[in-house]
């Protein structure tokens, strides 16, 4: 974002959003759509977004989750992608987006995981998803290049599942929010100023030394979510976890489009087009990493990722790596689900954290819900109270079992 200021225009705002990537920008835009009359400031450390999950994501969407709420969230996300121009006021500058519906394919090689797929399938079908369960023979019939000898069951949905241009959705959230009067600055929140009783955030102190008063704080700071919460005396089980990605070119392209195929080994690979594919995964040892650690593991491709995809799809024995990069998940160590809504004691501190790899596709619904809470004091569409902090405080996990 060229020309962005580093200092705010005012000393007080109704809402300060910490983090201007897709979650923060979605919230900011939705506030403008709901007629919110307050002043909104978005504080972003790096407006190039070069290391944001928004930028480094696989940029895919799926309905194959294990909880109904996550399915509903992604269904809304799919509808939002299809109707982006309409939702942005019919602006001719906004492109018509589509979802490249190659789908997701989960594969089970144990009876236990096959039972998980069956249980998830029931939840998905009840919510209106087009998920199908496939035997090993049926997988082979639909995707003959996949080795299925060790498989028991597969789960596939090709309706509103696949790649979408998530960065464009983000860009228009941000652009339209700015055009509607939301202020973005390049700076960093280094202190949350609390009331004497510690029950209210009264403002923020920026890295530049500027103090800004506010009525509401939205923590949309990605992998730094726990660090930000700690400034308010709140413990949040969010860690940066590294995820590795490769774009590969196959010597012999596959005969049919490849779903985002999740191998039981944990590696995954999907279609890009023109004989190119995107593969990903993480190391078997998956520790918390530093916020600025985006270095590639020099061995993981040869030791895990390539053997995994080539064993499952022998055509991938002959591939060339075109590019590679590491990204980070804001990983919720309790249950791999989002933390949203207000803190029960510091009531003007709102969470948008812990998406554990599925944030991009959830951003339209997450931003809408947060804006509803700020504007109306309650949810007007989907009920997000299951994501609230109370479960974190109680240690009661609402596990999302379909994490990649």
N, C-alpha and C positions, 0 to 999 in steps of 0.2 A: 504494500500500500504506500505509494509515493506521497510525500508531503504531510504525513501524519505528524501531529504535534506531540511533544513529549510532556507537556504540562496541561492540566485541565483548564478550561475557560472559567470555571467557577470554583468556589470553595465548599460548596454543598450540593449534593444530589439526592434524589429520592432513592435511586437504586445504583449501586456500584456492582458491576459484573467483573469478576476477576478471571480473565481468560477470554480471548476474542476469537478462538477457533470455532468449530461448528456448533458446539453446545452453547457457548456464550452468545454467538451471533444469532442462533435460532431463537433463544430467549429474548434477545433484544428486538428482533424483528416481530415476534409474536406480540410483544408488548405494544408495538406500534399498531398492530392489527386489532387489538382489543380496546383501543381508545384510551389506553393508559395515559394520564395527563402529566405524570411526573417526569422529572429530568433523569436521564439514564446515562451513565458513564461506563464505558468498557475499557478496562486496563489490560493491555496485551504486552508481554515481554518482548516478543519477536514478531513484528507484523509481516515478516517474510514467510512465517509458518513453515520454515524449512524442515524443522524436526517435529512438527505437530503430528499427532496420530491422524488428524484430518488429511494431511498431505501424504503420509507414508502408508496409508491403509490399503488393503486389497480392494476396497470400495465395492463390497458386495452386500446383498440383502437376501434374507431368507425368512421363512416362516417355520422352519424346523427347529423349534424350541421345545422345552419340556414343560413350560408354564404358560397358561392361557394368556396372562397379561403380556408377556414378551411377544407372543404371537400377534395379539391385537395391536401392539405397538408397531410391529413390522408391517402389518397389513395397512395401517395408516401411513407408514413411511412409503410403501409402494404406491398408494394412491396419491400421495403428495408428489412423488417423482413424476408420475404420469400427468399430473395436473399443474406442474410448476408454473408455467406461464399464466394460467388462469388465476392461480393463487397469488401471483405477483401482479395482479391487476390487469392482466392482458397485455402487459408491456411487450412490444415487439422486439425489444432487445433481449428478452429472456428466451432461451432456446426451448424447443419442445424436446423433452427427454423421454427416453424409453429404457426399460430394463432388458438387458440381453439375457434372455431366459434359458441359459444352459442348465440351470438348476444346481442343487446340492445333492451329492450322493454320499450317505453315511453307510459304512459297511461293518458288519459284525462278524468276528471270527470265533466268538465264544458264546455259549448259551446265555450267559449272564448279560452280555451286551445286546444280544438279540432280544432279550426280554425288555431291556431299556428302550430299544427302538420300537417295540410293540406298544409299550406304555406311552411313549411320546407320540406315536402315531394316533392313538385314541384321543389324546388331548388336541392334537393338531386338526384331525378330521372334525371333531366336535366344534372347533373354532372356525371351520370353513376352509381350512387349508387343503390343497390338492395333493397331499402326500400319499405315495403308494409304497407298500411293502413289496419287495421283490425277493424271490428265491435266488440262489446262486445261478441257476440255469436261466432265469429271467434276466438277471444282470448281464449274463453272457450274450443273450439274444439281443438286448438293446445296445450293448456296448461290447462288441466282440473282441476288442483288443485288451480287455481287462482279464487278468488271471483270477479265477474264482475258486480254485480247488480247495482253499482253506476257509472259504466264506460260508456262513450259515444264512445270513439275511442282509438285505439292503433296504435303505429308505431313500426315496427319490421324489422330489417335487420340482416341476419345471414351470409352475405358474407363479409369477412375481418372485422368482428366486434367480439370482445371478448378478451380473455386473451392472452398476449404474454409475453415472458421472457424479460422484459425491462431491468432488471439489467445486463443480459448477453450482450445485445446490448451496454449498457453503458460501461461495462468492456472491450469490444473489441474496442470501440472508444478510450478509454483511453490507452489500451495496445498498439494498433497500432500507435497511435499518438506518444507515448514515443519511440517506436522502430524506428519511422521515424525521431526522433531528437527533438521532442517537449520536453521542460523542465518543469517538475512539481516540485513545492516546497510546503512545509507546512508552511504557514505564513499567515498574514492578511494585507490587504491594509488599512491603517489608515488615509492617506492623499493623495489626488490627487493634484499634483503640477501643477499649471496653469501658462500660459504665463501672462505677465503683463496686457495685455488687457482682460484676462479672456476668450479668444476665442479658446484656445488650451490647451489640457492636455500635459504637457511636460514630466511627469513621475509620479511615485508613491513612497510614503514612506511606508515601511513595519513596522509592529509592532516591529520588531527587531531593527528598526532604519536605516536599509539599504535603500538607495535611488536608484531607478532604472529609467533610462530615457527610453522613448518609443515614438513611432510614432502614435500608435493606441491603444485605450483602448476598451475592450469588457466587458460590465457589464452583467455578467452571474451569479450574486450573489444571485439568488433566492429571498427569502423573504426579504433579505437585499438590494434589488435593489434600493428602494427609498433612503435608507441611503447612498448608494454609489453615487447615482446621486446628492444628496445634497452636497457632497464634491466638485462637479463641479458647484455648484450654480443652479442646475436643480431640479425643482419640478416634482415628479413622483408619480402618485396616486396608489401606490402599498402598500398593507398592509398584514401582516401575519394573516391569518384566520385559526382557528383550525378546523380539520376534524377528526371524530372518526371512528374507524374500529373495527370489531369483526369477528373472525372465529368461526363458530358454527357447532355443530354436531347434525343432526336431528335424533330423535328416529326412525322415519319412513322416509327414503329417498324418495324424489319425484320420480315419475314414469318416468319423462323425464328430460333432461338437462334444467336447468333454465337460461334463458337469464339474463343479468344484468337488473333487473326489477326496474324501477324508479316509485315508488308509488306517487300519487298526493300529499301525505303528505310530500314528500321530502326525505323519507328514501329509501334506495335501497339495493338490495341483489342479489347475483349472485352465479352461480355454481363454485365450486372448483373441486369436484369429490369425489366418495366414500362415499356419504352421508354428505359431509361437504360443507359449504357455507360461503360466506363472505358478511357481512352486513355493512352498513355505513350510515353516516349522520352527521348533525351538530345541535347544539342547536338552538332554535327559536331566541334567542338573540345571534347574531353572530358578536361580536365586534373584533376589532384589538387586538392581543395579543402580548406578548413579544416574541422575537426571540427564546428564550430558554424555552418557555412554552409548554411542551408536556404532561402535567398532564391530566389524564382521569377525565371526569365529573362523579362523583359517581352515579348520578341519571339518566343520559340520556338514558341508556339502558332500564331501567325499565319503565321510564316515556314516552319515545317516540319511540325508535328504535324497541324494541321487540313488543310492541302493534301494531306498524305500519305494520311490516312484518307478524305478526300472524293474524291480521285482514284480510290482503290481501291473505295470504296463510295459512289456518288453520293448516296444518301439522307443521308449525313452532311454534305452541303452546307448543310443546314438543321438546325443543332443549337444548343443553348444550354448554356454552361458553367455547371454547378451549383456545382462546387468545384474547387480545385486545390491541390497541395502538392508540395514537393520532399522526396525522401528521399535516402539515400546507400547505395551498395554498399561493402562491404569488398572491394575489387577486387584480385585477385591478378594482378599485372602479368606474371608469368612464364607462367601457363597457365590462368588463370581457374578453377582447381580448388582445393578445400579443402587446407589444411595441418593435419594432425592428428598425434596420437601424440607421443612424447617427442623432445626434442632429443638428438642422438647424443652430445653431450658434457655438456651441463647436463641430466642424465638425469631429474631430477624436475620439469622444466619441460615441460608438455604444451600442445600447440597445439590450438585450435579456431578457425581463422581462414581468411579468404580465400574466402568462399563465392560471391562475385561475383554475387549476386542470387538464388541458389537455396538459401539457408540454411534458410528457414522450412520448406520441404518436407522437407529433409534432417535436421532436428533430432531426430526420434525415433531414427534410426539413428546419428547422430553422438554423441548423448548416451549411447546404449547402448554404443557402441564405446569411448568414453572411460572410462566406468564399468567396463567389462570390463578395460581395461588397468590401471586403478588397483586393482581388486579382485583380479585373477588374474595380472597381469603379462603377459597375452597376450590376443588376441582370441578370443572363443568362438563368434562367429557369422560375420559378414562380415569378411574380411581387409582391413584398412585400411592395410596397410604401403605400398601404392602412393602413399598420401597423405602419407607421412612426410617429414620435413625433408631427408633425404638428397638427394632430387631437387632441392630448392631450392639446397643447398650446391653440388651438381654442375652446376647450371644446365640440368638435363635436364627439359624441360617434358613434362608429361602433359596435353596440351591437351584441354580440353573444348570441342568445336566447336559446341555448341548453346547458346550464351549469348545472352540477349536484352538 
